[in-house]
Amino acid sequence: MNRRRFLGLLALAGASLSGCRFYPAEGMSNPCLKQGLPPQLRDHELLRQCWEGIDARQFWDCHVHLAGTGDSDSGIWVNPDMRSPWHPIQYTQFRYYLDAACVDGNELDSPGGVDAAYVERLRHLHRDFPPEARFMLLAFDYYHDGNGRKNAQMSAFHVPNSYAQRVAAAYPGFEWIASIHPYREDSVEALAWCARHGARAVKWLPGAMGIDPASPRCDRFYAALVRHDIPLLSHTGKEYAISVEGGQALNNPLRLRRPLEHGVRVILAHCASLGEYADIDRGEDGPQVDSLSLFHRLAAERRYAGRIFGDLSAVTLVNRARSILERLWGRSEFHGRMINGSDYPLPGIMPLISTQGFVDWGFLAREEAGVLVEVRRYNPLLYDFMLKRRLSIGGVRLPSAVFHSRRIFQHA
């Protein structure tokens, strides 16, 4: 199917993909302009201002998904439901991701075309950044049951550690983040391999992978993370981008107390900025509390100082209420615990971000919004960075240190 022909299905996937309605003012499909930024944008004063105070050597986007179809020797696996029109929501979600990554119909029909095109697009986008900046590519493990057995049917997709390592090694603009299910019998051995081959962290999506971060079954893996001095990047908050098969409760940020108590550096993806969860500090049946408040609770505890962080991936999507951004920007005492991440390819899904909405809220100057909208047509990753730099909420902009993420992933 040609990339433009699937647009009639987009509304069907809207609620499942993002938990919100779409804002099509910037288009329903990524324009995928092939050239780099034109001179009028590359030399624009607004772009210069965004990089002012940023040490590009410290700029590591910690949340960049690596994907494909496995049409090469990558070892990527995609659940057949995501590629079948008989499962229209999953199918349309997958097509959305490919559209955001600028994979077109010709590449879908070409052997090895999708895997290669996805990586080449990331390389293309990186060329508009300073060469010292890094994108951190995410592997993604299978769902495993309570006995540590892989269950592909319950998995949305799989991106092998070996592939993420290979792609990162081939291009100086990339680093990589491993994904290892802690219930696997070989999880500690797998982590040792990843550590030897340059993995900067381990990524979990508990609800989609079947991981309870509060389970004692994770303890030996936590000990190994500490031993290798490797942080854990774990999804927190409600998940809509892929199916979690009833596992939303596993994304409760309070379930990450256990790795914190074991001495692991923990990054709560999305700053737990979506949904409500049981306050399990008051028992498993504790009252429902908004997830961001639970992140702030953990981040405020002195015993976790230097070991708990939140990444800003996806916080500017249209399913985040105005109040969420006001609390993220307005609580300056937590800015030192926040780091940048984009959740690519989501910034390339055009109707998931409303630049005009930020103007309407008074968070962004109208003339700046016009420049950002144009940048997004060429480079959604650069747009994501610039948007977060320019948002002024209650007169507060995020400090440069938020974009110096490298410090979290270096060995002590």
MIBA-601483 format. One line per field, with one value per residue (C-alpha): residue in one letter; y, x, z; residue number from 1. Coordinates in pm, 1 decimal. Example, Ala and Ser with C-alpha at 12.3 -4.5 7.8 and 13.67 -1.06 7.14 Angstrom:
! residues 2
r	A;S $
north	-450.0;-106.0 $
east	1230.0;1367.0 $
up	780.0;714.0 $
k	1;2 $
//
This chain:
! residues 412
r	M;N;R;R;R;F;L;G;L;L;A;L;A;G;A;S;L;S;G;C;R;F;Y;P;A;E;G;M;S;N;P;C;L;K;Q;G;L;P;P;Q;L;R;D;H;E;L;L;R;Q;C;W;E;G;I;D;A;R;Q;F;W;D;C;H;V;H;L;A;G;T;G;D;S;D;S;G;I;W;V;N;P;D;M;R;S;P;W;H;P;I;Q;Y;T;Q;F;R;Y;Y;L;D;A;A;C;V;D;G;N;E;L;D;S;P;G;G;V;D;A;A;Y;V;E;R;L;R;H;L;H;R;D;F;P;P;E;A;R;F;M;L;L;A;F;D;Y;Y;H;D;G;N;G;R;K;N;A;Q;M;S;A;F;H;V;P;N;S;Y;A;Q;R;V;A;A;A;Y;P;G;F;E;W;I;A;S;I;H;P;Y;R;E;D;S;V;E;A;L;A;W;C;A;R;H;G;A;R;A;V;K;W;L;P;G;A;M;G;I;D;P;A;S;P;R;C;D;R;F;Y;A;A;L;V;R;H;D;I;P;L;L;S;H;T;G;K;E;Y;A;I;S;V;E;G;G;Q;A;L;N;N;P;L;R;L;R;R;P;L;E;H;G;V;R;V;I;L;A;H;C;A;S;L;G;E;Y;A;D;I;D;R;G;E;D;G;P;Q;V;D;S;L;S;L;F;H;R;L;A;A;E;R;R;Y;A;G;R;I;F;G;D;L;S;A;V;T;L;V;N;R;A;R;S;I;L;E;R;L;W;G;R;S;E;F;H;G;R;M;I;N;G;S;D;Y;P;L;P;G;I;M;P;L;I;S;T;Q;G;F;V;D;W;G;F;L;A;R;E;E;A;G;V;L;V;E;V;R;R;Y;N;P;L;L;Y;D;F;M;L;K;R;R;L;S;I;G;G;V;R;L;P;S;A;V;F;H;S;R;R;I;F;Q;H;A $
north	0.0;344.3;563.6;817.0;564.9;458.6;801.1;701.2;463.8;717.9;825.7;461.2;430.4;768.8;679.5;366.8;532.5;837.1;840.9;1168.6;1326.7;1434.7;1790.2;1782.7;2149.0;2047.7;1764.1;1403.4;1261.8;1343.2;1539.4;1362.8;1636.2;1466.6;1758.3;1892.6;2220.2;2495.8;2794.5;3014.9;2766.5;2639.1;2997.0;3119.4;3317.3;3101.5;2787.3;2968.6;3069.3;2712.2;2587.1;2876.5;2738.1;2377.8;2173.6;1951.3;1689.1;1642.2;1630.4;1268.1;1213.5;918.2;789.4;710.5;395.6;167.1;-15.7;-190.6;-503.1;-750.4;-751.7;-755.5;-955.0;-725.3;-990.4;-744.0;-915.6;-752.1;-917.4;-1026.7;-845.4;-514.6;-594.4;-730.1;-514.2;-767.6;-602.3;-244.2;-58.9;-234.1;-219.4;154.1;219.7;40.5;230.4;552.8;470.9;390.5;712.9;909.4;744.4;822.3;462.7;465.4;204.8;136.1;45.5;-181.4;-381.2;-383.8;-658.1;-498.3;-166.5;-87.7;-166.1;27.1;322.4;360.6;384.3;607.6;849.7;873.5;944.5;1208.8;1379.2;1371.6;1574.9;1882.5;1849.9;1930.6;1626.8;1573.5;1520.8;1163.7;971.7;675.2;384.3;152.4;-226.0;-397.0;-744.0;-986.9;-1032.5;-1313.4;-1496.9;-1538.2;-1835.3;-1637.9;-1797.9;-1584.5;-1534.7;-1382.2;-1377.1;-1133.0;-917.8;-620.3;-631.1;-723.6;-532.7;-739.4;-599.4;-721.0;-515.4;-196.7;-244.1;-297.0;9.7;231.0;107.2;194.0;563.9;809.4;996.1;699.5;533.5;237.2;115.1;-255.5;-427.6;-740.3;-904.2;-965.2;-1294.7;-1455.1;-1728.0;-1571.2;-1208.9;-1146.4;-1303.5;-1100.6;-782.4;-867.0;-901.4;-569.8;-396.1;-524.9;-400.2;-46.3;-44.4;276.6;165.2;-97.8;-15.0;-168.4;-116.6;-314.5;-338.7;-454.9;-685.9;-848.8;-709.6;-622.3;-392.9;-448.5;-826.1;-1005.0;-1191.2;-877.1;-858.0;-1046.7;-830.3;-514.2;-634.4;-683.8;-333.8;-188.0;-406.2;-285.7;71.8;73.9;271.2;147.0;345.7;229.7;343.1;496.8;614.2;493.4;343.0;391.8;352.3;-29.2;-289.0;-371.0;-655.2;-538.9;-461.9;-89.6;-139.4;-249.7;101.1;250.6;463.8;351.1;-1.5;136.3;181.7;-165.3;-92.6;241.3;64.3;-169.6;127.3;134.7;465.0;479.9;702.0;722.9;762.9;1043.7;1163.4;938.9;1218.9;1026.7;851.2;760.2;470.6;314.3;473.4;144.2;322.3;298.0;-60.6;-238.3;-100.2;253.8;550.0;655.8;934.3;1103.1;948.6;1269.9;1330.3;985.6;1069.3;1393.2;1201.8;965.6;1245.1;1442.6;1164.5;1245.9;882.5;859.6;1170.5;1121.2;800.9;904.4;1098.4;1151.5;1186.5;1436.7;1206.2;1248.4;1520.6;1763.4;1528.5;1645.0;1385.4;1580.2;1836.4;2194.0;2135.1;1859.8;2098.3;2368.1;2127.3;1996.9;2343.0;2511.0;2277.6;2405.1;2193.6;1891.7;2033.1;1876.1;1535.9;1580.3;1485.0;1513.8;1239.1;1261.1;925.2;924.0;850.8;1002.7;1366.3;1273.2;1172.2;1509.9;1524.8;1414.6;1759.4;2091.6;2375.9;2621.9;2479.3;2603.3;2948.8;2942.5;2851.4;3139.1;2903.7;2991.3;3312.1;3305.2;3404.6;3126.2;2874.8;2953.8;2873.9;2554.1;2428.1;2472.6;2300.3;2004.9;1947.3;1881.2;1738.3;1631.9;1548.6;1897.4;2036.4;1834.5;1982.1;2337.4;2321.7;2213.7;2483.4;2761.8;2676.1;2941.9;2838.4;3086.1;3270.7;2959.6;2788.5;2461.8;2508.9;2392.5;2112.9;1927.5;1877.1;1757.9;1399.4;1232.9;1266.3;1007.4;739.0;772.0;542.3;694.2 $
east	0.0;136.7;214.6;-50.0;-328.4;-369.6;-480.6;-844.6;-768.4;-598.5;-900.7;-969.9;-636.9;-647.8;-774.7;-562.4;-244.6;-245.9;-544.5;-658.2;-810.5;-590.8;-498.5;-450.9;-355.4;4.6;-105.2;-207.9;105.6;473.1;588.5;927.0;1123.4;1441.7;1682.9;1834.5;1726.2;1725.7;1954.2;1672.0;1608.7;1963.6;2083.3;1775.2;1827.8;1574.6;1781.6;2091.5;1908.2;1798.0;2158.2;2282.0;2408.2;2395.1;2713.9;2644.1;2883.6;2641.2;2327.2;2210.6;1846.9;1775.5;1455.1;1485.6;1308.0;1482.9;1234.4;1175.9;1008.1;1295.3;1327.6;1707.7;1935.3;1838.7;1643.0;1358.7;1024.4;681.3;363.2;162.7;-143.3;37.8;79.6;-267.2;-563.4;-780.6;-652.7;-719.3;-611.3;-274.0;-227.4;-292.3;-68.9;216.3;154.9;158.3;501.5;635.9;489.9;654.3;986.7;937.1;919.8;718.7;544.3;846.3;1058.6;786.4;808.7;1189.9;1390.1;1571.7;1412.1;1228.1;1506.2;1758.7;1526.7;1447.6;1815.8;1901.5;1626.0;1773.9;2115.3;1961.2;1793.7;2114.3;2295.3;2095.2;2233.7;2586.9;2802.9;2880.2;2511.0;2390.6;2066.8;2026.1;1866.9;1637.1;1632.9;1312.3;1278.3;988.6;711.8;800.9;571.9;625.6;853.1;1078.8;951.4;924.4;569.7;576.2;197.9;183.9;460.1;408.0;755.4;1115.4;1436.3;1745.4;2026.3;2275.7;2107.1;2091.5;2459.6;2551.7;2364.1;2512.1;2864.3;2827.2;2746.8;2914.4;2589.7;2432.4;2455.8;2240.4;2022.6;1967.7;1641.6;1651.0;1358.1;1466.9;1275.7;1488.6;1714.3;2003.9;1922.0;2238.5;2456.6;2276.9;2341.9;2711.7;2727.9;2548.2;2779.9;3086.2;2944.4;2870.5;2507.3;2439.1;2121.4;1845.1;1494.1;1172.8;808.7;668.5;305.3;390.8;674.6;511.1;757.4;668.1;953.2;848.2;891.5;1176.2;1231.6;1408.3;1655.7;1942.2;1907.6;1910.4;2229.8;2382.6;2277.9;2455.0;2760.4;2788.7;2690.8;2414.2;2090.5;1736.5;1506.2;1152.4;822.9;592.6;234.5;-42.1;68.2;-130.4;126.5;120.2;-101.9;-23.9;-276.0;-415.4;-71.8;-118.3;-82.2;278.2;357.6;288.5;596.9;587.2;674.5;1021.4;1100.3;1253.4;1534.7;1596.2;1633.1;1883.7;2095.6;2001.2;1992.3;1635.9;1495.2;1116.4;1021.7;773.7;808.5;505.9;296.1;-16.0;-286.1;-359.6;-239.6;-302.1;-94.9;67.9;273.9;-57.0;-124.6;-205.5;-560.2;-450.0;-640.0;-583.8;-328.1;-219.4;99.4;302.2;247.3;389.7;700.9;741.2;702.7;985.2;1203.9;1164.4;1302.3;1657.8;1762.4;1721.7;1925.6;2140.6;1958.3;1613.6;1537.9;1250.7;1274.3;1066.3;973.6;614.8;523.9;432.3;185.6;-174.4;-279.8;-95.3;-317.8;-205.5;-171.5;85.1;319.3;259.5;368.1;672.0;799.9;678.4;835.1;1190.2;1308.9;1273.2;1444.2;1773.3;1600.3;1472.0;1652.9;1565.5;1418.6;1208.3;1024.5;1102.5;925.4;627.4;730.0;695.9;329.0;200.6;-142.6;-3.9;142.4;-37.2;211.3;-75.6;-211.6;95.8;41.4;-321.1;-207.2;42.5;340.8;493.4;522.3;324.3;622.6;831.9;555.2;567.6;938.9;895.3;616.3;841.8;1136.6;913.2;846.0;1216.1;1322.8;1076.9;1362.5;1506.6;1155.0;1108.0;1426.5;1349.0;991.8;1102.9;1370.2;1130.6;824.5;787.8;533.6;457.7;769.3;985.3;1197.6;1378.6;1746.3;2023.6;2114.4;1794.0;1942.9;2278.5;2158.9;2495.7;2582.7;2321.1;2466.6;2834.4;2999.0;3056.0 $
up	0.0;-88.2;210.2;110.2;59.5;418.0;545.0;548.0;835.4;1060.7;1261.5;1348.0;1528.0;1697.7;2041.9;2068.3;1946.7;2166.8;2399.3;2246.0;1939.8;1652.3;1550.6;1172.6;1119.4;1039.0;813.9;858.8;697.0;740.0;430.4;454.7;285.0;172.0;176.0;496.5;647.4;385.3;452.5;581.4;862.0;913.7;968.7;1153.2;1470.7;1655.7;1595.1;1717.2;2033.6;2096.2;2095.3;2306.6;2637.4;2513.5;2498.9;2197.7;2336.0;2625.9;2409.1;2407.3;2307.2;2535.5;2373.8;2002.1;1888.5;1643.1;1423.9;1094.8;962.3;978.1;599.5;637.3;865.9;1156.3;1344.5;1401.1;1448.1;1421.4;1544.4;1237.8;1375.8;1322.3;952.8;884.0;774.0;957.8;1277.4;1170.2;1484.6;1517.6;1141.1;1125.8;1423.9;1249.9;926.8;1124.6;1266.4;921.1;785.5;1068.6;982.4;610.9;491.7;169.0;-41.7;-260.9;40.0;174.5;-147.5;-163.9;14.1;304.9;219.8;542.2;788.9;580.8;517.5;886.7;980.3;685.9;786.5;1137.0;987.8;765.0;1061.7;1263.7;997.8;1101.8;1456.3;1568.2;1489.4;1859.5;1947.1;1991.1;1937.7;2176.0;1986.5;2178.3;2152.1;2265.7;2418.6;2384.1;2635.8;2879.5;3118.5;3491.2;3429.3;3198.1;2878.2;2564.7;2435.8;2089.3;2062.2;2355.4;2207.4;1977.6;1826.0;1899.9;1823.7;1912.7;2121.2;1862.9;1591.7;1800.9;1885.5;1519.9;1397.5;1669.4;1595.6;1227.3;1272.5;1512.9;1580.6;1759.7;2101.2;2199.6;2486.0;2545.2;2637.5;2854.5;3028.2;3388.8;3420.5;3147.9;3280.4;3090.8;3178.4;3379.9;3110.6;2843.3;3039.7;3064.2;2683.8;2636.4;2883.3;2699.8;2370.7;2479.4;2593.6;2782.9;2962.9;2965.5;2842.5;2978.6;2896.5;3190.8;3082.1;2729.7;2830.2;3133.9;3390.1;3747.3;3857.4;4220.7;4199.6;4383.5;4055.0;3932.9;4221.5;4060.7;3752.6;3965.7;4131.0;3786.1;3675.4;3978.9;3917.5;3557.8;3651.6;3390.0;3442.6;3383.3;3152.2;3226.1;3080.5;3340.8;3308.9;3081.9;2750.9;2431.2;2152.3;2167.0;2329.1;2691.9;2725.8;3060.0;3206.9;3269.7;3646.4;3590.9;3464.7;3809.3;3890.8;4254.9;4140.9;4063.4;4430.8;4428.4;4180.4;4350.9;4684.4;4520.8;4414.0;4043.7;3857.7;3724.5;3449.4;3444.9;3080.6;3009.0;3371.1;3437.0;3289.2;3184.6;3384.2;3744.7;3959.5;4295.6;4570.5;4665.2;4930.4;5119.5;5016.5;4691.5;4707.9;4785.2;4639.1;4278.7;4238.4;3919.3;3789.5;3767.2;4139.0;4207.4;4005.4;4197.5;4523.5;4433.8;4300.4;4624.9;4845.2;4950.7;4970.5;4591.8;4517.3;4209.3;4116.7;3993.2;3677.5;3436.3;3060.7;2868.0;2581.2;2458.0;2709.3;2429.7;2260.2;2251.6;2508.9;2779.8;2947.3;2989.9;3363.4;3304.6;3124.0;3383.6;3656.3;3465.9;3378.2;3696.8;3953.7;3918.3;4210.9;3983.8;3675.0;3782.1;3768.5;3411.9;3090.0;2725.0;2510.2;2194.8;2167.5;1794.8;1563.3;1749.0;1676.5;1307.8;1349.5;1247.4;1417.3;1755.9;1827.9;1795.0;1774.9;1754.6;2078.7;2263.0;2114.4;2229.9;2582.6;2583.6;2603.6;2265.9;2062.8;1740.0;1524.8;1680.1;1615.8;1244.7;1231.6;1432.7;1208.6;907.9;1081.4;1162.0;791.8;744.4;1079.0;1352.4;1590.7;1566.4;1606.1;1926.9;2073.5;1966.2;2094.4;2441.7;2443.8;2349.4;2557.0;2824.3;3084.8;3356.7;3243.3;3296.3;3032.4;3093.7;3183.6;2954.1;3197.1;3105.3;2758.4;2892.1;2925.7;2871.6;3241.3;3335.7;3108.9;3187.8;3437.3;3777.7 $
k	1;2;3;4;5;6;7;8;9;10;11;12;13;14;15;16;17;18;19;20;21;22;23;24;25;26;27;28;29;30;31;32;33;34;35;36;37;38;39;40;41;42;43;44;45;46;47;48;49;50;51;52;53;54;55;56;57;58;59;60;61;62;63;64;65;66;67;68;69;70;71;72;73;74;75;76;77;78;79;80;81;82;83;84;85;86;87;88;89;90;91;92;93;94;95;96;97;98;99;100;101;102;103;104;105;106;107;108;109;110;111;112;113;114;115;116;117;118;119;120;121;122;123;124;125;126;127;128;129;130;131;132;133;134;135;136;137;138;139;140;141;142;143;144;145;146;147;148;149;150;151;152;153;154;155;156;157;158;159;160;161;162;163;164;165;166;167;168;169;170;171;172;173;174;175;176;177;178;179;180;181;182;183;184;185;186;187;188;189;190;191;192;193;194;195;196;197;198;199;200;201;202;203;204;205;206;207;208;209;210;211;212;213;214;215;216;217;218;219;220;221;222;223;224;225;226;227;228;229;230;231;232;233;234;235;236;237;238;239;240;241;242;243;244;245;246;247;248;249;250;251;252;253;254;255;256;257;258;259;260;261;262;263;264;265;266;267;268;269;270;271;272;273;274;275;276;277;278;279;280;281;282;283;284;285;286;287;288;289;290;291;292;293;294;295;296;297;298;299;300;301;302;303;304;305;306;307;308;309;310;311;312;313;314;315;316;317;318;319;320;321;322;323;324;325;326;327;328;329;330;331;332;333;334;335;336;337;338;339;340;341;342;343;344;345;346;347;348;349;350;351;352;353;354;355;356;357;358;359;360;361;362;363;364;365;366;367;368;369;370;371;372;373;374;375;376;377;378;379;380;381;382;383;384;385;386;387;388;389;390;391;392;393;394;395;396;397;398;399;400;401;402;403;404;405;406;407;408;409;410;411;412 $
//
